[in-house]
Amino acid sequence: MKINRNLTLALTCAAGLLLSSGEALAINWLKMQGTEPPGVSARARVWGFVQPEFQQTDGTKLQAGPWKGQNAIFNMSRPDLKSESGFNVIRTRIGVRGTGFPLDNNVNYFFLAEFGNNGITRQGGGNAKITDASVTLNQFKGARIRVGQFKTPGSEEGLKAIHVFDYINFSTGVNQLLLERYFNGDGSSTKTTAASVNKANGPVSAFRDIGVQVFDWFTVGNWEHTYALMVGNGNGITRGENDGNREVYAYWASELLFAGASPFPSSSHLAPPSWSADQDGPRGARYQSLKLFGWYQGGKRTLTTVGDGAGVYDRTRQGIGLTLRKGKVRAAAEYFVAKGMIFSGTDGGAVAGSQNNAATAYADFNVKTNGEANSWYLDFGYLIHPKLELDIRYDTLDRNTNISAAERKFDTLTLGAQYFFNKKSRLLVNYEMRDASAPNLAGSAAPNQILDSMDNRISAQILIVF
């Protein structure tokens, strides 16, 4: 499969979609997740959602390398990586949020726990994890203060609520560069025992951190501007602090609010769990708009395994993007770059912990501590019927661009459909056409033969919000 042909098709379709009109709506995520609308929020609002799913590849085995004939990690279904297909309840989240209790009406709180089977709950012990636990102080005009554990300001894919995400899987760059995994080593040493394999030392970041954030939004004419500045631990969730270093985050968004933006009542999108329908619209959380945004994240990571990259390393991520919500069309584009701590898959493309055919080593997860990468995606959706949206997304990741032999290029075209049963339930179906290569190596080289093993993937998911 040649992704370039698919990209041409995607862009052609997108050009047509942008000429249409209808009922799509945008969301200010900092406003939605960090505050409650005055005068309408309850002291305690219980809510949650569940996402059962099915994923399937052809299960093609590795075609070359020390693990030839074994399972390819990129063809295994999440999160167990033991089979090419399977049913799973990927997320089950239950939370409570509100205002006015136990302090006063200028204080909001947000609490959310994860009970699903995923990268949050599978690592670090226990069958449930707290993903969000924060308080927002709204006493200071122009500078709301949020403290605790919550989503960090950044990429649109990571910042937006997962229960209104338009696809089942994240784009490749967001998944590998921004959905952070944490390790004790870099995987550079040969592991001769299963116990010494370099695996994640806890949950994925879930795009969250523990810290304090100052943020707010203000309007100038038809524009709404939003800013956020945050300082955190840089250790995701459940870890606390491990090295005394701090992570800094910065975010800015400017949205052009289109005239005549309609309130939420359309059945074509899921209702948010907190804001009521009459609060959405030109000055609420949801509206038709063109949003331009930029973000930055920077800090350090400490590896502790002697002989396996122990040391302190810089890690930065930054990006720019836009979203468009107008009529029946939604569109998004984002470009971001990464330096340091580049997640680089596993030895030979094997499932981590697998012993090679010569019984001399076990497959590690690898991190290029000095690597660089860039990624971008284009995303378009069109509501062809009040209950049915068709989606198309092209994404590309160029990983370790500064290390010739380690550079890897990933291209994915995702075709999707969303059927909305009602405001709180929908069915998603995705088909991902995936391609990967080692651009600086011969086509016959082992890394390219291994990457030729990558299958396309089909997935289906039901979402129910309660």
Backbone hydrogen bonds, N-H to C=O, Kabsch-Sander energy under -0.5 kcal/mol:
donor,donor_aa,acceptor,acceptor_aa,energy
3,I,1,M,-0.7
5,R,2,K,-0.7
6,N,2,K,-1.1
7,L,3,I,-2.8
8,T,4,N,-2.1
9,L,5,R,-1.9
10,A,6,N,-2.6
11,L,7,L,-2.7
12,T,8,T,-2.1
13,C,9,L,-2.6
14,A,10,A,-2.5
15,A,11,L,-2.1
16,G,12,T,-1.3
17,L,13,C,-2.1
18,L,14,A,-2.1
19,L,16,G,-1.3
20,S,17,L,-2.2
24,A,327,G,-7.3
26,A,287,Y,-3.1
28,N,285,A,-1.5
29,W,27,I,-0.9
32,M,28,N,-2.6
33,Q,29,W,-2.8
34,G,30,L,-1.7
35,T,31,K,-1.4
40,V,37,P,-1.4
41,S,37,P,-1.2
45,R,97,R,-2.9
46,V,44,A,-0.6
47,W,95,G,-2.4
49,F,93,R,-2.1
50,V,464,I,-2.1
51,Q,91,R,-2.7
53,E,88,N,-3.2
54,F,460,A,-2.7
55,Q,86,G,-1.7
56,Q,458,I,-2.4
57,T,84,E,-1.6
62,L,70,Q,-2.6
68,K,65,G,-1.8
69,G,62,L,-2.7
70,Q,67,W,-2.3
72,A,60,T,-0.6
73,I,349,G,-2.7
75,N,72,A,-1.9
76,M,73,I,-1.2
77,S,83,S,-3.4
81,L,77,S,-2.2
86,G,55,Q,-1.6
88,N,53,E,-2.3
90,I,51,Q,-1.3
90,I,88,N,-1.0
91,R,51,Q,-0.9
93,R,49,F,-2.4
94,I,113,A,-1.9
95,G,47,W,-3.2
96,V,111,F,-2.0
97,R,45,R,-1.7
98,G,109,Y,-1.7
99,T,42,A,-1.4
100,G,104,D,-1.1
100,G,107,V,-1.8
107,V,104,D,-1.8
108,N,136,T,-2.4
109,Y,98,G,-2.1
110,F,134,S,-2.3
111,F,96,V,-2.1
112,L,132,D,-2.5
113,A,94,I,-2.3
114,E,129,K,-3.3
115,F,92,T,-2.9
117,N,89,V,-2.5
118,N,116,G,-0.8
122,R,118,N,-2.4
129,K,114,E,-1.9
131,T,112,L,-1.9
131,T,129,K,-0.6
132,D,112,L,-1.9
133,A,149,Q,-2.5
134,S,110,F,-2.6
135,V,147,V,-2.2
136,T,108,N,-2.5
137,L,145,I,-3.6
138,N,106,N,-2.9
138,N,136,T,-0.6
141,K,139,Q,-0.7
143,A,140,F,-2.0
144,R,215,F,-2.5
145,I,137,L,-2.3
146,R,144,R,-0.5
146,R,213,Q,-3.1
147,V,135,V,-2.6
148,G,211,G,-2.1
149,Q,133,A,-2.1
150,F,209,D,-2.0
152,T,207,F,-2.3
159,L,155,S,-2.7
160,K,156,E,-2.2
164,V,161,A,-1.6
165,F,162,I,-1.3
175,N,171,S,-2.5
176,Q,172,T,-2.5
177,L,173,G,-2.9
178,L,173,G,-0.7
178,L,174,V,-1.2
179,L,174,V,-2.1
180,E,178,L,-1.7
186,D,308,D,-2.5
191,K,362,Y,-0.5
192,T,190,T,-0.6
196,S,193,T,-0.9
197,V,194,A,-1.2
199,K,197,V,-1.1
201,N,182,Y,-2.6
204,V,119,G,-1.4
205,S,180,E,-2.3
208,R,205,S,-1.6
209,D,150,F,-1.9
211,G,148,G,-2.8
211,G,209,D,-0.5
212,V,231,V,-2.2
213,Q,146,R,-3.1
214,V,229,L,-2.9
215,F,144,R,-2.2
216,D,227,Y,-1.5
218,F,225,H,-2.3
220,V,223,W,-2.7
223,W,220,V,-1.9
224,E,255,E,-2.5
225,H,218,F,-3.2
226,T,253,A,-3.0
227,Y,216,D,-2.3
228,A,251,Y,-1.9
229,L,214,V,-2.6
230,M,249,Y,-2.2
231,V,212,V,-2.2
232,G,247,E,-2.7
233,N,210,I,-1.8
247,E,232,G,-3.0
248,V,298,G,-2.6
249,Y,230,M,-2.5
250,A,296,Y,-2.2
251,Y,228,A,-2.0
252,W,294,G,-2.3
253,A,226,T,-2.5
254,S,292,L,-2.7
255,E,224,E,-2.9
256,L,290,L,-2.8
257,L,222,N,-3.5
257,L,255,E,-0.7
258,F,256,L,-0.6
258,F,288,Q,-1.9
261,A,258,F,-1.2
264,F,277,A,-0.8
266,S,263,P,-0.5
269,H,266,S,-0.7
271,A,423,K,-1.7
279,Q,276,S,-1.9
280,D,277,A,-1.4
281,G,286,R,-2.6
284,G,281,G,-1.4
287,Y,26,A,-1.5
289,S,325,R,-1.0
290,L,256,L,-1.7
291,K,323,T,-2.9
292,L,254,S,-2.5
293,F,321,G,-2.4
294,G,252,W,-2.4
295,W,319,G,-2.4
296,Y,250,A,-2.3
297,Q,317,R,-2.9
298,G,248,V,-2.1
299,G,315,R,-2.3
301,R,313,Y,-2.6
303,L,301,R,-0.5
303,L,311,G,-2.9
304,T,184,N,-1.4
305,T,184,N,-2.4
306,V,304,T,-0.7
308,D,305,T,-1.9
310,A,305,T,-1.0
311,G,303,L,-2.0
313,Y,301,R,-2.8
315,R,299,G,-2.7
316,T,339,K,-2.5
317,R,297,Q,-2.9
318,Q,337,V,-1.9
319,G,295,W,-1.9
320,I,335,Y,-2.4
321,G,293,F,-2.3
322,L,333,A,-2.5
323,T,291,K,-2.1
324,L,331,A,-3.0
325,R,289,S,-2.8
326,K,329,V,-2.2
329,V,326,K,-1.9
330,R,381,G,-2.0
331,A,324,L,-2.3
332,A,379,D,-2.5
333,A,322,L,-2.2
334,E,377,Y,-1.7
335,Y,320,I,-2.7
336,F,375,S,-2.6
337,V,318,Q,-2.6
338,A,373,A,-2.8
339,K,316,T,-2.3
340,G,371,G,-3.4
341,M,369,T,-0.7
342,I,368,K,-2.4
343,F,176,Q,-0.5
343,F,341,M,-0.7
344,S,366,N,-2.8
347,D,364,D,-1.6
349,G,346,T,-1.6
350,A,347,D,-2.0
351,V,71,N,-0.7
353,G,363,A,-2.4
354,S,351,V,-2.2
356,N,361,A,-2.8
357,N,66,P,-2.4
359,A,356,N,-1.8
362,Y,191,K,-2.3
363,A,354,S,-2.5
365,F,198,N,-1.8
366,N,345,G,-2.9
367,V,186,D,-2.2
368,K,342,I,-2.5
369,T,367,V,-1.0
371,G,368,K,-1.4
373,A,338,A,-2.4
374,N,398,D,-1.9
375,S,336,F,-2.4
376,W,396,T,-1.9
377,Y,334,E,-1.9
378,L,394,Y,-2.7
379,D,332,A,-2.8
380,F,392,I,-2.7
381,G,330,R,-2.8
382,Y,390,L,-2.6
383,L,328,K,-2.2
384,I,382,Y,-1.2
384,I,388,L,-1.0
385,H,388,L,-1.6
388,L,385,H,-1.8
389,E,418,Q,-2.5
390,L,382,Y,-2.6
391,D,416,G,-2.9
392,I,380,F,-2.5
393,R,414,T,-2.3
394,Y,378,L,-2.4
395,D,412,T,-2.5
396,T,376,W,-2.5
397,L,410,F,-2.4
398,D,374,N,-2.8
399,R,397,L,-0.6
399,R,408,R,-3.1
400,N,372,E,-0.9
401,T,372,E,-2.0
403,I,400,N,-1.5
406,A,403,I,-1.0
407,E,403,I,-1.0
407,E,404,S,-1.0
408,R,399,R,-1.9
409,K,437,S,-2.8
410,F,397,L,-2.8
411,D,435,D,-2.9
412,T,395,D,-2.6
413,L,433,M,-2.1
414,T,393,R,-3.2
414,T,412,T,-0.5
415,L,413,L,-0.5
415,L,431,Y,-2.6
416,G,391,D,-2.8
417,A,429,V,-2.0
418,Q,389,E,-2.8
419,Y,427,L,-2.8
420,F,387,K,-2.6
420,F,418,Q,-0.6
421,F,419,Y,-0.8
421,F,425,S,-1.1
422,N,425,S,-1.6
425,S,422,N,-1.0
426,R,463,L,-1.9
427,L,419,Y,-2.5
428,L,461,Q,-3.1
429,V,417,A,-2.2
430,N,459,S,-2.7
431,Y,415,L,-2.5
432,E,457,R,-3.5
433,M,413,L,-3.0
433,M,431,Y,-0.5
434,R,432,E,-0.7
435,D,411,D,-2.3
437,S,409,K,-2.0
441,L,438,A,-1.9
445,A,442,A,-1.7
448,N,445,A,-0.5
449,Q,445,A,-2.0
450,I,446,A,-2.8
451,L,447,P,-2.4
452,D,448,N,-1.6
453,S,450,I,-1.7
454,M,451,L,-1.7
457,R,432,E,-2.2
458,I,56,Q,-2.5
459,S,430,N,-2.4
460,A,54,F,-2.5
461,Q,428,L,-2.6
462,I,52,P,-2.4
463,L,426,R,-2.6
464,I,50,V,-2.1
465,V,424,K,-3.1
466,F,48,G,-3.0
